[in-house]
Amino acid sequence: MVNAGQTGAALARVQAALRAKAAELGFAAIGFAPAADDPVRAARLHEWLALGYHGTMGWMADRADVRQGPQSMWPDAASVIALAMSYAPDADPLALEGNPEKARISVYAQGRDYHDVLKKAAKALARWLVAEAEGMGLAMALKVFVDTAPVMEKPLGEAAGLGWQGKHTNMVSRQHGSWLFLGAIYCTLPFAPDPPGRDRCGSCTACQTACPTDAFPAPYRLDARRCISYLTIEHKGPIPEEFRPAMGNRIYGCDDCLAVCPWNKFADTAARHAAFIPREELTAPDLAELLRLDDAAFRAKFSGSPIKRIGRDRFVRNCLIAAGNSRNPALAEQVAGLRGDADPVVAEAADWAFAKLTADP
């Protein structure tokens, strides 16, 4: 029989080996936190939802009681293993800001779909952990999560010491800046927790002032309804006209609040997972080429990319907003051809863009 002392020693060995295995699988960071629900985190979530800041993301509210903490989802959970992969860019994410002929795609979407990459690695780590624990006589169960379950990865990552939630509400790391994909494993083993992350934003307001649509009503609080990432990815209907000029040539996501974070100067691209090296054709794509995409061409072009998830119609809608903002009359003929598109949201965006392109200077 394994006694308490032996169990504690075995847990410590497994935990140390787990850190090494995570690095071997391409994770830039790993941390451990208790799985107990945190009433402060839960209160912040419910307040955010009550203010309507989640917009049309009904799934945020539908399972809010489960989302508020690990043990609300799974009462048997004892520990959270927080995981992070780096996608730190080589180039300046803001470099295309003044080039209306090019489209801007968020850095995170220029490589392979992080859902697939991160989940595959997390599942491999989980399988290894089960085998390692069983070999030491430790019975356990676990669950793996990567962005598709009611899990609050960012506050859990902070609790596990990966970094802290910055004033832009995203994770910030002293080693990796703002460029991290997050995942989590809930397990029944009581691992020793790491010290939680400490807020190091100080008096900096760079991310707040950089936002093109004023999506931050206060530091550490995001109104998704005003966020370009939300508008171009999550929002399915027509994009409100008040936000269209500020979108500029951003057609999928927005990096502005992340890119200006001073902690990015410490981010090392050597820690970036190879799967997130940008595809050359997505770093500065021609807007005119993207406007030509039908459904089949869209699916072929973005195979293996997170962009594929929003579908051709939403993507072309975004490209039409960028075309209207370009004020480039050379795009007018292409845009005119989309005014009769079968999707009414695309057709409306085309009407708007055509009006902008043909208006008197």
GUGU-812886 format. One record per residue (C-alpha): z, x, y. Coordinates in Angstrom, 2 decimals. Each point is the difference from the previous one (the first is absolute). Layout:
<pts>
+---------+---------+---------+
|      up |    east |   north |
+---------+---------+---------+
|       Z |       X |       Y |
...
+---------+---------+---------+
</pts>
This chain:
<pts>
+---------+---------+---------+
|      up |    east |   north |
+---------+---------+---------+
|    0.00 |    0.00 |    0.00 |
|   -0.83 |    1.23 |    3.52 |
|    3.12 |    0.11 |    2.18 |
|    0.17 |   -0.52 |    3.77 |
|   -0.11 |    3.71 |    0.76 |
|   -3.03 |    0.52 |   -2.17 |
|   -1.70 |   -3.01 |    1.56 |
|    0.59 |    1.37 |    3.49 |
|   -1.39 |    3.39 |   -0.96 |
|   -3.03 |   -1.57 |   -1.67 |
|   -0.68 |   -2.13 |    3.10 |
|    0.14 |    3.07 |    2.22 |
|   -2.46 |    1.85 |   -2.25 |
|   -2.39 |   -2.94 |   -0.09 |
|    0.17 |   -0.41 |    3.76 |
|   -0.76 |    3.67 |    0.63 |
|   -2.88 |   -0.05 |   -2.47 |
|   -1.28 |   -3.22 |    1.57 |
|   -0.38 |    1.71 |    3.36 |
|   -2.07 |    2.76 |   -1.58 |
|   -2.14 |   -2.46 |   -1.97 |
|   -0.69 |   -2.05 |    3.13 |
|   -1.33 |    3.10 |    1.77 |
|   -2.14 |    0.82 |   -3.03 |
|   -1.56 |   -3.48 |    0.19 |
|   -0.96 |    0.43 |    3.65 |
|    2.90 |   -1.62 |    1.84 |
|    0.90 |    1.77 |    3.23 |
|    3.54 |   -1.41 |    0.04 |
|    2.50 |   -1.78 |   -2.22 |
|    3.45 |   -1.36 |    0.82 |
|    2.72 |   -2.12 |   -1.56 |
|    1.99 |   -2.90 |    1.43 |
|    2.41 |   -2.64 |   -1.34 |
|   -1.70 |   -3.26 |   -0.97 |
|    2.66 |   -2.18 |    1.62 |
|   -1.31 |   -2.38 |    2.64 |
|    0.65 |    1.02 |    3.59 |
|    1.01 |   -2.99 |    2.19 |
|   -1.20 |    1.79 |    3.15 |
|   -3.50 |    0.53 |   -1.42 |
|   -0.05 |   -3.59 |   -1.24 |
|    1.00 |   -1.36 |    3.41 |
|   -2.73 |    2.00 |    1.73 |
|   -2.62 |   -1.37 |   -2.38 |
|    1.05 |   -3.62 |    0.53 |
|    0.13 |    0.45 |    3.78 |
|   -3.51 |    1.50 |    0.01 |
|   -1.31 |   -2.91 |   -2.04 |
|    1.77 |   -2.57 |    2.19 |
|   -1.80 |    1.42 |    3.03 |
|   -3.34 |   -0.56 |   -1.73 |
|   -0.94 |    3.66 |    0.25 |
|   -1.51 |   -0.08 |   -3.50 |
|   -2.89 |   -2.14 |    1.23 |
|   -2.02 |   -1.51 |   -2.84 |
|    1.57 |    2.27 |   -2.63 |
|    1.69 |   -2.93 |   -1.69 |
|    0.89 |    2.09 |   -3.02 |
|    2.54 |    1.84 |    2.18 |
|    1.94 |   -3.22 |    0.53 |
|   -0.64 |   -1.65 |   -3.36 |
|    2.20 |    2.47 |   -1.91 |
|    2.23 |    1.18 |    2.82 |
|    3.20 |   -0.52 |   -1.98 |
|   -1.33 |    2.26 |   -2.75 |
|   -1.48 |    2.49 |    2.46 |
|    3.29 |    0.52 |    1.83 |
|    1.39 |    2.45 |   -2.58 |
|   -0.51 |    1.57 |   -3.45 |
|    2.78 |   -1.93 |   -1.73 |
|   -1.22 |   -3.26 |    1.51 |
|   -3.14 |    0.58 |   -2.05 |
|    1.59 |    1.61 |   -3.04 |
|    3.81 |   -0.25 |   -0.30 |
|    0.09 |    2.67 |   -2.74 |
|   -1.46 |    2.70 |    2.26 |
|    2.39 |    2.87 |    0.70 |
|   -2.21 |    2.50 |    1.82 |
|   -3.15 |    0.12 |    2.08 |
|   -2.31 |    2.98 |   -0.47 |
|   -2.03 |    0.19 |    3.21 |
|   -3.34 |    1.81 |   -0.22 |
|   -2.47 |    1.22 |    2.60 |
|   -3.47 |    1.55 |   -0.01 |
|   -1.47 |    1.74 |    3.02 |
|   -3.38 |   -0.83 |    1.51 |
|    0.34 |    2.32 |    3.02 |
|   -3.39 |    0.30 |    1.74 |
|   -1.79 |    3.22 |    0.91 |
|   -1.74 |   -1.48 |    3.03 |
|    1.31 |   -1.85 |    3.04 |
|    0.07 |   -3.72 |   -0.89 |
|   -0.72 |   -0.84 |    3.65 |
|   -3.10 |    2.20 |    0.31 |
|   -2.49 |   -2.89 |   -0.15 |
|    1.70 |   -2.05 |    2.69 |
|   -2.73 |    0.59 |    2.57 |
|   -2.99 |   -0.21 |   -2.34 |
|   -1.21 |   -3.62 |   -0.12 |
|   -2.85 |    0.76 |   -2.44 |
|    2.52 |    0.98 |   -2.65 |
|    2.54 |   -2.20 |   -1.74 |
|    3.64 |    0.95 |   -0.44 |
|    1.57 |   -0.45 |   -3.42 |
|    3.71 |    0.63 |   -0.43 |
|    0.78 |    3.37 |   -1.59 |
|    1.77 |   -1.64 |   -2.91 |
|   -3.20 |   -1.81 |   -1.06 |
|   -2.39 |    2.96 |    0.16 |
|    0.90 |    1.21 |   -3.51 |
|    0.69 |   -1.79 |   -3.26 |
|    2.00 |   -3.21 |   -0.17 |
|    3.64 |    1.05 |    0.16 |
|    1.08 |   -3.03 |   -2.02 |
|   -1.82 |    1.38 |   -3.04 |
|    0.94 |    3.65 |    0.50 |
|    3.67 |   -0.56 |    0.77 |
|    0.54 |   -2.62 |   -2.69 |
|   -1.61 |    2.18 |   -2.69 |
|    2.24 |    2.93 |    0.92 |
|    3.12 |   -2.18 |    0.29 |
|   -0.61 |   -1.54 |   -3.42 |
|   -0.50 |    3.45 |   -1.49 |
|    3.29 |    1.08 |    1.56 |
|    1.71 |   -3.13 |   -1.36 |
|   -1.27 |    0.62 |   -3.53 |
|    1.22 |    3.59 |    0.18 |
|    3.41 |   -1.16 |    1.27 |
|    0.46 |   -2.50 |   -2.84 |
|   -0.82 |    2.62 |   -2.61 |
|    2.19 |    2.65 |    1.64 |
|    2.96 |   -2.36 |    0.35 |
|   -0.27 |   -1.22 |   -3.57 |
|   -0.11 |    3.61 |   -1.20 |
|    3.37 |    0.55 |    1.66 |
|    1.52 |   -3.17 |   -1.39 |
|   -0.26 |   -1.99 |    3.23 |
|   -1.06 |   -3.63 |   -0.40 |
|   -1.90 |   -1.36 |    2.98 |
|   -2.54 |   -2.45 |    1.37 |
|   -2.19 |    0.28 |    3.08 |
|   -2.63 |   -1.69 |    2.16 |
|   -2.79 |    1.68 |    2.00 |
|   -1.18 |   -1.29 |    3.40 |
|   -2.87 |    1.08 |    2.24 |
|   -0.60 |   -2.33 |    2.93 |
|   -0.78 |   -3.13 |   -2.06 |
|    3.52 |   -1.36 |   -0.55 |
|    2.74 |   -1.28 |    2.35 |
|    1.47 |    3.46 |    0.54 |
|    0.98 |    1.51 |    3.37 |
|   -1.27 |    3.52 |   -0.64 |
|    0.62 |    1.37 |    3.49 |
|    3.71 |   -0.83 |    0.39 |
|    0.55 |    1.01 |   -3.62 |
|   -1.77 |    3.29 |    0.68 |
|    2.31 |    0.57 |    2.95 |
|    3.04 |   -0.82 |   -2.14 |
|   -1.21 |    2.54 |   -2.58 |
|   -0.43 |    2.76 |    2.58 |
|   -3.81 |    0.20 |    0.15 |
|    0.15 |   -0.29 |    3.77 |
|    0.70 |   -2.79 |    2.45 |
|   -1.72 |   -3.09 |    1.31 |
|   -1.31 |    1.04 |    3.38 |
|   -0.41 |   -2.09 |    3.10 |
|   -3.46 |   -0.96 |   -1.33 |
|    1.85 |   -1.41 |   -3.08 |
|   -1.76 |    2.40 |   -2.39 |
|    1.59 |    2.82 |   -1.95 |
|    0.30 |    3.33 |    1.79 |
|    0.79 |    3.23 |   -1.82 |
|    0.95 |    3.38 |    1.41 |
|   -2.30 |    1.59 |   -2.56 |
|   -2.88 |   -2.49 |   -0.15 |
|   -0.04 |   -1.77 |    3.34 |
|   -1.20 |   -3.61 |   -0.07 |
|   -2.49 |    0.45 |   -2.83 |
|    1.69 |   -1.31 |   -3.13 |
|   -0.82 |   -2.59 |   -2.65 |
|    3.12 |   -1.47 |   -1.58 |
|    0.96 |   -1.40 |   -3.39 |
|    3.24 |   -0.73 |   -1.84 |
|    1.47 |   -0.10 |   -3.47 |
|    3.03 |   -2.19 |   -0.63 |
|    2.04 |    1.13 |   -2.98 |
|    3.28 |   -0.71 |   -1.74 |
|    1.20 |    3.63 |    0.00 |
|    2.62 |    0.75 |    2.70 |
|   -1.58 |    3.12 |    1.52 |
|    1.87 |    1.91 |    2.69 |
|   -1.27 |   -1.20 |    3.39 |
|   -1.56 |    2.33 |    2.55 |
|    1.23 |    0.01 |    3.60 |
|   -1.89 |   -2.71 |    1.92 |
|   -2.57 |    0.97 |    2.60 |
|    1.22 |    0.52 |    3.55 |
|   -1.88 |   -1.46 |    2.96 |
|   -1.55 |    2.87 |    1.98 |
|   -2.20 |   -1.96 |    2.40 |
|    2.37 |    0.68 |    2.87 |
|   -1.32 |   -1.10 |    3.39 |
|   -3.67 |    0.32 |   -1.03 |
|   -2.14 |   -3.07 |    0.68 |
|   -3.42 |    1.47 |   -0.83 |
|   -0.79 |   -2.54 |   -2.73 |
|    1.06 |   -2.92 |    2.18 |
|   -2.19 |    0.94 |    2.94 |
|   -2.99 |    0.95 |   -2.18 |
|   -0.40 |   -3.48 |   -1.50 |
|   -3.23 |   -1.54 |    1.37 |
|    1.24 |   -3.58 |   -0.37 |
|    3.70 |    0.35 |    0.90 |
|    1.05 |   -0.97 |   -3.51 |
|    3.55 |    1.36 |    0.40 |
|    2.25 |   -2.50 |    1.79 |
|    2.80 |    2.56 |   -0.36 |
|    0.50 |    3.36 |   -1.70 |
|    0.25 |   -0.33 |   -3.80 |
|   -1.56 |   -3.47 |    0.12 |
|   -3.64 |   -0.91 |   -0.63 |
|   -1.70 |   -3.29 |    0.81 |
|   -2.71 |    0.08 |   -2.67 |
|   -1.94 |   -2.75 |    1.76 |
|   -0.93 |    2.51 |    2.71 |
|   -0.56 |    3.00 |   -2.29 |
|   -3.58 |    1.20 |   -0.51 |
|    0.77 |    0.98 |   -3.59 |
|    1.13 |   -3.55 |   -0.71 |
|   -2.90 |   -1.55 |    1.90 |
|   -2.68 |    2.04 |   -1.75 |
|    1.49 |   -0.07 |   -3.51 |
|    2.42 |   -2.88 |   -0.61 |
|   -1.25 |   -2.61 |    2.46 |
|   -2.76 |   -2.15 |   -1.55 |
|   -1.19 |   -2.17 |    2.88 |
|   -1.61 |    0.78 |    3.33 |
|    1.75 |    2.81 |    1.85 |
|    1.54 |   -1.37 |    3.22 |
|   -2.22 |    0.91 |    2.94 |
|    2.90 |    1.42 |    1.97 |
|    0.23 |    2.91 |   -2.46 |
|   -3.69 |    0.71 |   -0.51 |
|   -0.60 |    2.39 |    2.92 |
|    3.05 |    2.07 |   -0.98 |
|   -1.36 |    0.42 |   -3.53 |
|   -2.75 |    2.26 |    1.32 |
|   -1.85 |    1.46 |   -2.98 |
|    2.85 |   -0.45 |   -2.50 |
|   -1.42 |   -1.89 |   -2.97 |
|    2.72 |    0.52 |   -2.62 |
|    3.57 |    0.67 |    0.97 |
|    1.33 |    2.01 |    2.91 |
|    1.64 |    3.43 |    0.06 |
|    0.98 |    0.22 |    3.66 |
|    3.77 |   -0.44 |   -0.30 |
|    0.13 |    2.36 |   -2.98 |
|   -2.34 |    2.63 |    1.41 |
|    2.01 |    0.60 |    3.17 |
|    3.31 |    0.57 |   -1.80 |
|    1.26 |    3.50 |    0.91 |
|    1.35 |    0.53 |   -3.51 |
|   -3.56 |    0.20 |   -1.29 |
|   -0.22 |    3.60 |    1.20 |
|    2.10 |    0.90 |   -3.04 |
|   -2.19 |   -1.94 |   -2.46 |
|   -1.68 |    2.37 |   -2.45 |
|   -3.32 |   -1.06 |   -1.49 |
|    0.77 |    2.27 |   -2.95 |
|    2.42 |   -2.71 |   -1.14 |
|   -2.72 |   -2.66 |    0.12 |
|   -1.01 |   -1.49 |   -3.33 |
|   -3.58 |    0.95 |   -0.88 |
|   -0.95 |   -3.66 |   -0.43 |
|    0.50 |   -0.55 |    3.72 |
|   -2.42 |    2.64 |    1.24 |
|   -2.31 |   -2.06 |    2.23 |
|   -3.42 |   -1.01 |   -1.24 |
|   -2.43 |    1.56 |    2.43 |
|   -1.95 |   -3.21 |    0.54 |
|    3.17 |   -1.81 |    1.11 |
|    1.24 |    2.50 |    2.59 |
|   -2.53 |   -0.97 |    2.70 |
|   -2.31 |   -2.74 |   -1.34 |
|   -2.84 |   -1.37 |    2.12 |
|    0.80 |   -3.47 |    1.23 |
|   -3.67 |   -1.03 |   -0.28 |
|   -0.04 |    0.88 |   -3.70 |
|    3.14 |   -1.98 |   -0.72 |
|   -1.40 |   -3.12 |    1.66 |
|   -2.80 |   -0.04 |   -2.57 |
|    2.32 |   -0.38 |   -3.00 |
|   -0.40 |   -3.05 |   -2.18 |
|    2.59 |   -0.82 |   -2.66 |
|   -1.55 |    2.17 |   -2.72 |
|   -0.47 |    2.99 |    2.29 |
|    3.53 |   -0.40 |    1.33 |
|    1.48 |    0.01 |   -3.50 |
|   -2.03 |    3.04 |   -1.01 |
|    0.86 |    1.97 |    3.12 |
|    3.72 |   -0.64 |   -0.18 |
|    0.52 |    0.19 |   -3.76 |
|    3.36 |    1.66 |   -0.61 |
|    1.01 |   -0.44 |    3.63 |
|    2.73 |   -2.28 |    1.37 |
|   -2.61 |   -1.35 |    2.41 |
|   -1.63 |   -1.90 |   -2.86 |
|    3.05 |   -2.26 |   -0.13 |
|   -0.82 |   -1.82 |    3.25 |
|   -3.53 |   -0.95 |   -1.07 |
|   -3.33 |    0.22 |    1.78 |
|    0.51 |   -2.94 |    2.37 |
|    3.24 |    1.22 |    1.55 |
|   -1.37 |    3.53 |    0.20 |
|   -3.21 |   -1.04 |    1.76 |
|    2.06 |   -2.19 |    2.36 |
|    1.86 |    3.15 |    1.04 |
|   -3.23 |    1.97 |    0.40 |
|   -1.40 |   -2.73 |    2.26 |
|    3.02 |    0.24 |    2.29 |
|   -0.60 |    3.76 |    0.21 |
|   -3.69 |   -0.63 |    0.72 |
|    0.87 |   -2.33 |    2.87 |
|    2.44 |    2.54 |    1.41 |
|   -2.63 |    2.75 |   -0.20 |
|   -2.18 |   -1.71 |    2.62 |
|   -2.89 |    1.77 |   -1.75 |
|   -3.09 |   -2.24 |    0.41 |
|   -1.68 |    1.78 |   -2.93 |
|    2.31 |   -1.96 |   -2.29 |
|   -0.96 |   -3.40 |    1.42 |
|   -2.79 |   -0.70 |   -2.50 |
|    2.23 |    0.74 |   -2.99 |
|    2.78 |   -2.10 |    1.43 |
|   -2.38 |   -2.87 |    0.71 |
|   -0.98 |   -0.04 |   -3.66 |
|    3.61 |   -0.75 |   -0.93 |
|    0.42 |   -2.96 |    2.33 |
|   -1.14 |   -2.30 |   -2.80 |
|    2.14 |    1.62 |   -2.65 |
|    1.25 |   -2.28 |   -2.78 |
|    3.59 |    0.90 |    0.85 |
|    1.02 |   -1.84 |    3.18 |
|    2.46 |    2.72 |    1.03 |
|   -2.78 |    2.62 |   -0.18 |
|   -2.37 |   -2.28 |    1.91 |
|    2.57 |   -0.57 |    2.75 |
|    0.64 |    3.73 |    0.34 |
|   -3.74 |    0.60 |    0.18 |
|   -0.35 |   -2.57 |    2.80 |
|    2.78 |    1.73 |    1.92 |
|   -1.46 |    3.46 |   -0.53 |
|   -3.51 |   -1.10 |    0.94 |
|    1.28 |   -1.47 |    3.24 |
|    1.70 |    3.30 |    0.83 |
|   -3.09 |    2.04 |   -0.86 |
|   -2.39 |   -2.13 |    2.04 |
|    2.22 |   -0.62 |    3.02 |
|   -1.03 |    1.41 |    3.35 |
|    1.59 |    3.42 |    0.60 |
+---------+---------+---------+
</pts>
